[in-house]
Each structure stands twice: as structure tokens, then as C-alpha cells.
Amino acid sequence: MGVKQQICTMAPSNGYYTKSAVLFIVFNRPNATRQVFEAIAAVQPKRLYIAADGARTGKPDDAELCTQVRAITEQITWACEVNTLFRSTNLGCKEAVSSAIGWFFEHEEEGIILEDDCLPSASFFSFCDELLERYRHDSRISMVSGSNLQQGKVWGQGSYYFSTMTLIWGWASWRRVWNSYDKELLLYSEPEVVRQLSKVLPNKYLHQSWVQLFRDLKAGKIDTWDLQFAFINYFNSRISIVPNQNLITNIGYGPFATHTTNTDSIYAAIPLTHITEPLTHSPYFAPETEADTEVLNYQFNIAQRTRDQLPRRRFKRWLKSLWKREKHQDA
């Protein structure tokens, strides 16, 4: 695996120091990696885990880019324990990321996870620290997310709201949650999944979309790790925490991204904000389903799909009325 450990002994500078261990997942994007690494360095975690996938075959620039990325992560100037998992070959998104997170939670009971395109604000770390501790033993909570996709809209009465979604652009969680992760979704079969998804996704287009995602995951057609996590959280009725201020901006949108290629997306480079402290906690422990629906409707283009079906429905009604008129005339 290429796991190593080093101790850096320089004294930390003034400022907020995160209490949590941090996992930093990188690959071949030096510019994005440098920005996120600098944000991590500013809060000086005492335990830092760095996982890097290997260069892809057939991509001549990958080897040099991966070398540059790994060199950036070695520029540690504060007191910390560093563990690295540098792959010699390319595993792909599904295997590389999921195994990196599994490696992290083998060593840590809880912690913060950042990928190389997820740039955090400074208050992201204190937000995660406080809520990791507050909900440490609450099995209802799956994760603490840093990203807010609500375009400025505030939900609930607290500094954050509860959600059924799994937003992984900068997040934190516990070993107790990751222990149930299964990248192959071996416990689940399509007939039962179709029925269970109807309970959490009542909109027929959302239901159809997630059923298709399940089929594609099971067939190995999608090289990803996070959708499996989302399915498992759905099926275990877990809820996540979403800040009412956006604490993560995705700086990886563009043609070189694996999934976030559409630079016109409303979620591309959402401005960073800082959450007001001390945090306020809502007395109500229920997911904001309307907030979730707004995000899902955008992601799966529900409004357009609904409009596309309207002419077909009108045509069917017209045919039905025509058939009734002809039947009446024949009588």
C-alpha cells in the first residue's frame, strides 16, 4: 500500500487548530491540491492522513502530475503525525476513495474527509469538530456535511439543518457509520430496492433515476463510491447535518474533472462563507425534506422531465376523448 508515517516537529502558529484527524484524498490536480492543502495547513491537524491514487495508464501527463501533487502534501510545517497511502497503480475513483476512507477509519474513530477539489472555509473545521463530538453516539446521524447547495436559503431555526441527502464535498463522520459501507451493495437486490426507494423518493422521476443508478452501480457501469454511501444511508434511515452557510466550494469543475464537468452548474464554485459561532441547535430533529427535494429536482432535471411529459399526456387524453365520441356516435 505504501503506508508510511512521519512526525513533524515545528511549532504551530496562532489560530484555530482543528481537534479532529483529517483525511486528504488527492490524485493529479496540483493547483486544486495546493489550495485545499493550504486550508488544511492553516488549522494544523495533529493527525493528517494523505491518500493518493496512482497514475493512469495511457495518460502520459498523469505520472508527473501525481508526483507534483504528492510533493505539495509533503510541505508540512506544523507539529503533526502524518500517515500516507500512496498507490503505485491507478485504482479508479470507486476503489481508491472508498479504500482510503476505510483505511482512515481503521485508525480513527471519527474525522474529517476532504478531497482535492473541496476547498473549505476556516469555520468548516470548527463546525465539524463541535458536531462530531455532539453527535458522536447518536446513531441517527450519518455525517456532518460542509457544503450547502441552497443558494442562500436558510432552513430551520439553527446553524444547520437535518437532511436525508449525502453531501460529500467536505464532510466528517464516524467509524460507527462507515462500518456499514459496502461499495458493491451486496445486501441489496433490485426488486426490494424498487419498493424501498418509493418510501423516500415519492416523485416518480426521482424514483426512476435512483433505481437506474442502483442498476448501473450493481452492473459496474459507474466508477464511484459515494452513491453507495447515499443508498446505505437511505436504507438505514440515517440523516445528515447541513450547515445553513456554505463552508465548502468545489473548485474542480471543468473538462478535467471526473464527474463535475459542467462549469455552468449552479453548484460550481459556490462562494465560501463563515458560520456564526457559537452554533445554535434546533429543538426539532427532523429532515428538511423540501430543501432536499429542491436539490434533487435540480440534479435530476425534474421540472424539464415533467414538462416533456405534458404533450404526451394531452395526446393520450385527446385519443381517449375521441374514442368515447366515436363509441357514442356508433351507438
C-alpha positions, -999 to +999 in steps of 0.1 A: +000+000+000+029+024+005+018+034+041+044+055+059+044+076+090+064+108+098+064+132+127+068+170+120+080+190+149+078+227+140+057+247+165+022+257+152+013+293+145-016+311+162-052+305+152-079+278+154-064+243+155-088+215+145-092+188+170-101+162+145-079+140+124-081+149+087-080+126+056-069+144+025-076+125-008-056+136-038-048+125-073-035+146-102-046+182-098-017+203-084-035+237-084-066+225-066-045+203-042-023+233-032-054+254-023-070+228-002-037+218+014-031+254+024-066+255+041-057+223+060-023+237+070-040+268+084-058+247+111-029+224+117-044+190+124-024+169+149-031+138+127-031+140+090-038+111+066-030+116+029-042+091+003-032+094-034-043+072-063-016+062-089-012+074-124-034+060-151-020+040-180-025+057-213-024+092-198+011+105-204+008+135-182-005+117-151+028+105-137+043+140-135+010+155-122+008+128-095+044+135-085+037+172-082+006+166-061+024+143-037+053+169-033+027+195-023+014+173+005+049+169+019+052+206+027+042+202+063+054+229+087+035+222+119+036+196+146+016+166+134+016+129+128+014+121+091+003+088+075+004+083+038-012+058+015+003+064-020-008+039-046+017+027-072-010+019-097-044+035-105-074+020-088-100+045-100-125+066-081-146+038-066-118+017-052-092+044-044-115+067-025-135+040-007-104+022+004-088+054+015-118+062+037-118+027+051-080+030+059-087+063+077-114+048+099-093+017+107-071+042+126-096+068+137-130+067+155-140+099+137-126+125+115-129+150+086-126+140+049-116+164+022-109+156-015-086+177-036-113+198-052-132+207-020-119+240-006-131+246+029-136+278+048-118+282+081-150+276+101-156+243+084-132+227+108-146+241+140-181+232+127-171+196+122-152+194+155-182+205+175-208+184+158-186+153+157-184+155+194-221+164+199-235+136+178-207+111+185-230+084+199-262+094+180-269+066+156-295+087+137-267+109+123-247+096+094-224+126+087-216+163+090-215+180+056-197+212+049-215+221+016-247+239+014-265+239-020-295+261-011-283+293-028-286+314+003-319+300+016-319+292+053-338+262+068-349+256+103-340+275+135-304+266+140-269+270+125-276+238+105-305+217+093-311+179+090-312+163+057-317+128+041-290+136+015-254+125+015-234+156+005-197+146+004-180+178-007-161+182+025-176+161+053-170+144+086-182+111+101-176+083+125-163+047+122-196+035+135-212+048+103-185+037+078-186+002+092-218-004+073-204+008+040-203-017+011-191-005-023-208-035-040-242-031-023-242-068-017-271-068+008-295-052-016-314-066-046-333-046-072-369-058-065-367-048-029-348-016-036-375-005-060-401-008-032-379+008-005-369+037-027-406+046-032-408+054+005-381+080+004-384+092-031-422+097-039-416+116-071-417+091-099-389+106-119-366+107-089-376+071-081-368+060-117-335+079-116-323+062-084-335+028-095-314+032-126-284+044-106-287+013-085-288-009-116-258+008-130-238+005-097-246-032-094-236-037-131-203-019-125-211+009-150-203+038-127-169+042-112-178+060-080-180+054-042-204+080-029-237+068-044-233+035-025-229+056+007-261+075-001-281+043-008-270+028+025-279+060+044-313+060+028-319+023+037-308+028+073-330+059+078-300+080+087-299+118+084-271+141+078-262+176+090-260+205+065-248+240+076-271+269+068-240+287+055-218+272+027-185+261+041-171+242+010-167+254-025-160+228-052-130+242-073-128+211-095-155+219-121-142+217-157-133+193-185-106+175-165-130+165-137-143+130-134-179+139-126-182+177-121-176+187-158-204+213-163-190+247-154-224+262-159-238+243-129-252+265-101-231+244-078-198+253-095-176+274-072-203+284-047-189+313-026-174+304+007-189+318+039-182+315+076-207+302+100-216+323+131-204+309+164-214+297+189-235+273+169-273+272+176-291+239+177-327+234+166-351+218+191-366+198+162-348+167+150-364+162+115-351+164+080-360+194+058-375+174+030-384+205+010-347+215+009-337+180-002-363+180-029-351+213-043-316+199-047-327+166-061-351+182-086-322+203-100-297+174-101-322+151-120-338+179-140-373+170-128-390+202-140-379+196-176-388+159-175-422+168-162-428+194-190-416+169-216-444+145-205-472+171-207-478+169-245-479+131-243-505+132-216-526+157-235-523+135-266-535+105-246-564+124-232-573+135-267-572+100-280-594+088-251-620+115-257-620+108-295-626+071-287-655+080-265-671+103-291-668+076-318-683+050-295-712+073-287-718+080-324-718+043-333-743+036-306 
